[in-house]
Amino acid sequence: MSAFTEDNSPHPLDIALGSRIRLRRRELGLSQEQLARQVGITFQQVQKYEHGTNRVSFSRLVEIAQALHCGVMDIVGDLDKSKATSLFSRHVARLNEPGAAELLEAYSAIQSPKHRRAILNLAKQLAEGKTTQLYEVENIRAR
């Protein structure tokens, strides 16, 4: 199996593994530099692992898991289930977007279904580029 796909992008499984490493690192509040120091590599290497650009060897994965205070299976999980991998990988990759984990944490803390729906609708409208319409509505309400 090649490390890269036909279009020369990293293999989806390497990307998914890197995303899980990044997610756990962020969960612990560690920088790439801090993780790199604990494992004995450069922060650039951590970046390459997290993006799937470089493959993680098994021995390095064990070292990373130890530095992240978890087991290898906590990171690898069910990555070998091919049907779920692509969708799951995309979801995990989205959690690595700046602020995504914090947004999810805040969303989960909202008790009101009505408020949750409002946040979801706002996010969808922003994603669809309807910010002008939202801005106009907020200006009318503010008057």
Secondary structure as the mmCIF struct_conf table of DSSP 4:
data_model
#
loop_
_struct_conf.conf_type_id
_struct_conf.id
_struct_conf.beg_label_comp_id
_struct_conf.beg_label_asym_id
_struct_conf.beg_label_seq_id
_struct_conf.end_label_comp_id
_struct_conf.end_label_asym_id
_struct_conf.end_label_seq_id
BEND BEND1 ALA A 3 ALA A 3
STRN STRN1 PHE A 4 PHE A 4
TURN_TY1_P TURN_TY1_P1 GLU A 6 ASP A 7
BEND BEND2 ASN A 8 ASN A 8
HELX_LH_PP_P HELX_LH_PP_P1 SER A 9 SER A 9
STRN STRN2 PRO A 10 PRO A 10
HELX_LH_PP_P HELX_LH_PP_P2 HIS A 11 HIS A 11
HELX_RH_AL_P HELX_RH_AL_P1 PRO A 12 GLU A 27
TURN_TY1_P TURN_TY1_P2 LEU A 28 GLY A 29
HELX_RH_AL_P HELX_RH_AL_P2 GLN A 32 VAL A 39
TURN_TY1_P TURN_TY1_P3 GLY A 40 GLY A 40
BEND BEND3 ILE A 41 ILE A 41
HELX_RH_AL_P HELX_RH_AL_P3 PHE A 43 HIS A 51
TURN_TY1_P TURN_TY1_P4 GLY A 52 GLY A 52
BEND BEND4 THR A 53 ASN A 54
HELX_LH_PP_P HELX_LH_PP_P3 ARG A 55 SER A 57
HELX_RH_AL_P HELX_RH_AL_P4 PHE A 58 ALA A 67
TURN_TY1_P TURN_TY1_P5 LEU A 68 HIS A 69
BEND BEND5 CYS A 70 CYS A 70
HELX_RH_AL_P HELX_RH_AL_P5 VAL A 72 VAL A 76
TURN_TY1_P TURN_TY1_P6 GLY A 77 ASP A 80
HELX_RH_AL_P HELX_RH_AL_P6 SER A 82 LEU A 95
TURN_TY1_P TURN_TY1_P7 ASN A 96 ASN A 96
BEND BEND6 GLU A 97 GLU A 97
TURN_TY1_P TURN_TY1_P8 PRO A 98 GLY A 99
HELX_RH_AL_P HELX_RH_AL_P7 ALA A 100 ALA A 109
HELX_RH_AL_P HELX_RH_AL_P8 PRO A 113 ALA A 127
TURN_TY1_P TURN_TY1_P9 GLU A 128 GLY A 129
HELX_RH_AL_P HELX_RH_AL_P9 THR A 131 ALA A 142
#
